[in-house]
Amino acid sequence: MSNEKEEWHFTIWSWGSCGRGYVDVIYPIEMPLTWLTNGRGGKVKTDLFVIEYVNNDSRKNYHRRLRFAEIFQPIIVRNHGAGSCNPKSAFDNIYLIFKDNDGSIKIEELKDIEEEVITETSEDGKYQITWKIKYIVFNNNKITITKTMLDKKKIKLIVRLTVEGNSITVNGDTYEIKDFLKQRKFKFDGNRKVWVLNVNDNVEEKVNELKHELENMGVIVES
């Protein structure tokens, strides 16, 4: 945040390969101010606030300064980025912006940032995903600042068994069971992206045997 002559509240900037600074509204709605200040400069009014800004972007870099000229209801702003390619130069600051009783606009830094790790299942039920979430609590609302994926595991495997003459093919979620297929003499056909087993006789019996083994491993088998 900039205090230059107490005029400009924030700067949106970039420099070189890694230097950058962004400003985003994160409460009560999410609104990146980069696109809101994409014009030549002037004043922009939203349902939440009025900002005034100047835009001195070059062909390669951002250089914009902005101030909140009017606030219609309290908002929370995230000012984040990095001064260089060194990870230690990263910054991530959270501010509450509101109108005081005397009509002046106040900006207060919120420092009570909390963290939690949660695990959830993807909408399709195939993955278990672990997230690290940084958040603040404001007016009994948990407001997410960042959500970083720590781990993603496939928990539902679906494969299809197909008989092609004297061959059995397997495709689908086969990466996790490739060792199982190799042990049973399947060969991977890179052109077709399937695993193939040539069988001399009793093809249906072999298919049923494979299906039984896979289902015992928790794999959903389609045919």
Buried (B, 14 or more C-beta within 10 A) or exposed (E): BBEEEEEBBBBBBBBEEBBBBBBBBBBBEEBBBBEBBBEEBEEBEBEBBBBBBBBEBEEEEBBBBBBBBBBEEBBBBBBBBBBEEEEEEEEEBBBBBBBEEEEEBBBEEBEEBEEEEEEEEEEEEBBBBBBBBBBBEBEEEEBEBBEEEEEEEEEBBEBBBBBEEEBBBBBBBBEEBEEBBEEBEBEBEEEEEBBBBEBEEEBEEBBEEBBEBBEEEEBBBEE
